Amino acid sequence: KEDVMVKKTIAAIFSVLVLSTVLTACNTTRGVGEDISDGGNAISGAATKAQQ
């Protein structure tokens, strides 16, 4: 049971770190839109390169 508790604690800490990173990176609605747009542009650029 102690092993399960340690795993849950690690999972909780990891979740908080990921969430704080996401919130810091996308702290505004505009920032979220820019991040999504940048991601789409990166995918589009990679697809274009793959076709060549």
C-alpha positions as a Python dict, from the first residue, in 0.01 Angstrom:
ca = {
    (1, 'K'): (0, 0, 0),
    (2, 'E'): (292, 233, 62),
    (3, 'D'): (409, 178, -297),
    (4, 'V'): (68, 282, -429),
    (5, 'M'): (75, 596, -215),
    (6, 'V'): (420, 690, -349),
    (7, 'K'): (300, 642, -708),
    (8, 'K'): (-8, 857, -644),
    (9, 'T'): (208, 1129, -488),
    (10, 'I'): (447, 1127, -783),
    (11, 'A'): (154, 1139, -1028),
    (12, 'A'): (2, 1434, -841),
    (13, 'I'): (330, 1626, -840),
    (14, 'F'): (381, 1555, -1210),
    (15, 'S'): (26, 1671, -1289),
    (16, 'V'): (78, 1997, -1101),
    (17, 'L'): (406, 2061, -1284),
    (18, 'V'): (249, 1996, -1625),
    (19, 'L'): (-53, 2212, -1545),
    (20, 'S'): (161, 2500, -1419),
    (21, 'T'): (378, 2481, -1730),
    (22, 'V'): (73, 2491, -1957),
    (23, 'L'): (-81, 2781, -1767),
    (24, 'T'): (244, 2974, -1772),
    (25, 'A'): (298, 2918, -2144),
    (26, 'C'): (-61, 3006, -2233),
    (27, 'N'): (-152, 3266, -1973),
    (28, 'T'): (-393, 3454, -2197),
    (29, 'T'): (-656, 3361, -2452),
    (30, 'R'): (-448, 3532, -2716),
    (31, 'G'): (-147, 3326, -2612),
    (32, 'V'): (-348, 3007, -2651),
    (33, 'G'): (-453, 3112, -3000),
    (34, 'E'): (-96, 3194, -3095),
    (35, 'D'): (28, 2861, -2960),
    (36, 'I'): (-235, 2669, -3157),
    (37, 'S'): (-157, 2870, -3470),
    (38, 'D'): (217, 2810, -3431),
    (39, 'G'): (153, 2439, -3387),
    (40, 'G'): (-58, 2431, -3703),
    (41, 'N'): (210, 2618, -3896),
    (42, 'A'): (476, 2374, -3778),
    (43, 'I'): (266, 2076, -3886),
    (44, 'S'): (194, 2239, -4222),
    (45, 'G'): (562, 2313, -4278),
    (46, 'A'): (660, 1958, -4190),
    (47, 'A'): (397, 1820, -4430),
    (48, 'T'): (525, 2043, -4710),
    (49, 'K'): (884, 1929, -4652),
    (50, 'A'): (774, 1564, -4647),
    (51, 'Q'): (605, 1604, -4987),
    (52, 'Q'): (918, 1743, -5151),
}
